[in-house]
Amino acid sequence: MAKRGAWRTRFGFYLLAVGSACGLGNLWRFPYVVGENGGGAFILMYVLIALAIGAPMLIAELIVGKNTRRSILVATQKLTQEKAGLFRWAGSLSVCLSIVVLSYYSVISGWVLHFMTQFLISFFSPPEIITAKTNLAALMANGWLQWILASAHLLITVVVVVKGVQEGLERWISYIMPLFIILVGILLMRSFSLASTPEVLRFLFYPDFSKLTLSSLNHALGHVLFTLSVGFGTMVTFGSYMRQEDHAPTAGFRVAVVDTVISLVAVVMIFPVAFQASNVPLTDPSLMFEVLPRYLLNIPGGALFGLTFFLCLYLAALNASIGLLEVVVSNWMDSQKKMERGQVTWYSGLIALALTLIPALSSSVLVGVRFHGRSVIEALDSLLINWILPVAALGILMVYNLSTTEKEKEADFVDREKLVSQTMFPHWYVIIRWVGPTFIIAALFLQMIDSF
Ligand code: PHE
């Protein structure tokens, strides 16, 4: 069997893990989920869940990968041979979830591509012709355009993955991240100087618990799992490429912190602009696309700024998509040895492409199809992230919990040279063994009550 690749550098691991975690989830999904759930109280809950439950679960997934040196499907099969047989389905569920999420993620990545090209065009045409409002409306009305953009995105993703983890990715990601951080910083300062800022800060950071619903807890949990890429098997795959001397808990915790900070920056950046343009619904998936381009087109040098910003955002989305496709490919490769990696990648891309049709046509051909007042893409997002993802993440966690003893977990977690890991172990243990599973079940239960 081919020797499994390992990260050449620790930096390589961070780039890919942070790159996979930080994507459209932070910049596109988080703001409108915050809008939907009423602001401050939800953000507070989100941060607590991300650090107290999300990070420990992320660490557990990295450990599963590192120990088994396999992707989630084979890892769960291996771990459930003697114990935890009840949770054997977790691996297959997370792989299926990855490919379906990849398909709808591709549609949103296509939207990013669209705005990127619009900014490019705006260099050559008078600004009144390109208004962000008409662009978004035109894009929404044209499902086939969305599908073509999603296909272009998938094609790019497949080509990168065909090149393989090591060569394809490590290099170029390191160039993009710093530029993106600078752009986000500039935008943050600009939107902070808007008149709406005090009102926004109150909305975002003053917790008004009366705005929460019974589902809010689960919405926060679902988003934490999505944004940290937990429950998809992505982190298991990345963990399987870790070197023996790498400390998974430190790595996992850092990834979770960086991702959470980026989400907070995203809301502080987007909401002042959204409040300024008072007619924008804060609860709609199009929030970011409604707000940012319009704002950017009205500031001096905005076209260039917009182009660079959307280019960086696109690369972040691409990076996350690579993580999703990588899960599917590495699982497929691990469970059968006959096909070539390239072939498997192309087939996975084709399956995702076919699935992409449903979310791409959501706002045009399928505009009449509604589930509880929600469009197809909104319903799909809710089904995948608020229902299936917590179940998949719980399954993976239970496989790890039941297949290892407390002593083994201690050996996985504690690094004798890191004193803090000894102090943290009992907390981590209680969280992954008891608090996490109970929390997920309780959150799902409350959401179920809310749905009836
Ligand atoms: N975490 C990514 C985001 O926030 C989405 C993602 C999920 C990527 C799972 C890879 C795997 O955009």
Boltz pocket constraint, residues with backbone or C-beta under 6 A from the ligand:
constraints:
  - pocket:
      binder: B
      contacts: [[A, 20], [A, 21], [A, 22], [A, 23], [A, 24], [A, 25], [A, 26], [A, 225], [A, 226], [A, 227], [A, 228], [A, 229], [A, 230], [A, 232], [A, 234], [A, 320], [A, 321], [A, 323], [A, 324]]
      max_distance: 6.0
